[in-house]
């Protein structure tokens, strides 16, 4: 499954914030990403929900899943930034 750059821009520009006071979410291409602080244990919770019913057909694979991108390289970069700070940034 591959969507065009134009389609990706269209989906991204239609993203919105679901302002639930308990579990707010950012919704992109019908996928809801909730990020909130659990009031009972004080932990940050991040969860991804694909069951919104709004995921466009061209985003779903032939196996009827929403395949995640491989973000290992991005995660390694983020870890370096968290550990060492942004290159050129003053601390």
C-alpha positions as CSV (number, residue, x, y, z in Angstrom):
1,X,0.0,0.0,0.0
2,X,1.4,3.4,-1.0
3,X,-0.4,6.6,-1.1
4,X,0.7,9.7,-3.0
5,X,2.4,12.7,-1.5
6,X,-0.7,14.8,-2.4
7,X,-3.0,12.3,-0.6
8,X,-0.8,12.3,2.5
9,X,-0.9,16.1,2.6
10,X,-4.7,15.9,2.2
11,X,-5.0,13.5,5.1
12,X,-2.6,15.4,7.3
13,X,-4.3,18.7,6.7
14,X,-7.6,17.2,7.7
15,X,-6.2,16.2,11.1
16,X,-7.9,17.5,14.2
17,X,-7.8,17.5,18.0
18,X,-10.5,15.5,19.8
19,X,-10.9,17.5,22.9
20,X,-12.2,14.9,25.3
21,X,-11.4,16.2,28.8
22,X,-10.3,12.8,30.1
23,X,-8.6,11.3,27.1
24,X,-7.8,13.9,24.4
25,X,-6.7,12.6,21.0
26,X,-5.2,13.8,17.8
27,X,-7.0,12.2,14.8
28,X,-5.1,11.7,11.5
29,X,-6.5,9.6,8.7
30,X,-9.1,8.3,11.0
31,X,-6.5,7.0,13.5
32,X,-6.9,8.4,17.0
33,X,-3.8,8.9,19.0
34,X,-4.6,9.5,22.7
35,X,-2.1,11.0,25.0
36,X,-3.0,12.0,28.5
37,X,-2.0,11.7,32.2
38,X,-3.9,9.0,34.0
39,X,-5.6,10.7,37.0
40,X,-5.4,7.5,39.1
41,X,-1.7,6.7,38.9
42,X,-0.2,9.9,37.4
43,X,1.4,8.1,34.5
44,X,1.4,9.4,30.9
45,X,-0.6,7.1,28.7
46,X,-0.3,7.0,24.9
47,X,-2.6,4.7,22.9
48,X,-3.5,4.3,19.2
49,X,-7.0,3.5,18.2
50,X,-7.7,2.2,14.7
51,X,-11.3,1.4,15.4
52,X,-12.8,4.8,14.8
53,X,-14.6,3.7,11.6
54,X,-13.1,6.7,9.8
55,X,-9.9,5.2,8.4
56,X,-10.0,5.7,4.6
57,X,-9.8,2.6,2.4
58,X,-6.7,3.8,0.7
59,X,-4.9,3.8,4.0
60,X,-5.8,0.2,4.8
61,X,-3.6,-2.6,3.5
62,X,-4.8,-5.6,1.6
63,X,-4.7,-7.5,4.9
64,X,-7.2,-5.0,6.3
65,X,-4.6,-3.4,8.7
66,X,-3.1,0.0,8.9
67,X,0.6,-0.8,8.5
68,X,2.9,1.3,10.8
69,X,5.9,3.0,9.4
70,X,9.3,1.8,10.5
71,X,10.3,4.5,13.0
72,X,13.4,2.9,14.5
73,X,15.8,5.4,12.9
74,X,13.6,8.3,14.1
75,X,13.4,6.9,17.6
76,X,17.2,6.6,17.7
77,X,17.5,10.3,16.7
78,X,14.9,11.3,19.3
79,X,16.8,9.3,21.9
80,X,20.0,11.2,21.0
81,X,18.1,14.5,21.3
82,X,16.6,13.6,24.6
83,X,20.0,12.4,25.9
84,X,22.3,15.1,24.4
85,X,20.0,18.0,23.3
86,X,19.5,19.5,19.9
87,X,22.7,20.0,17.9
88,X,23.7,23.7,18.2
89,X,21.2,24.4,21.0
90,X,22.3,26.2,24.0
91,X,21.7,24.6,27.4
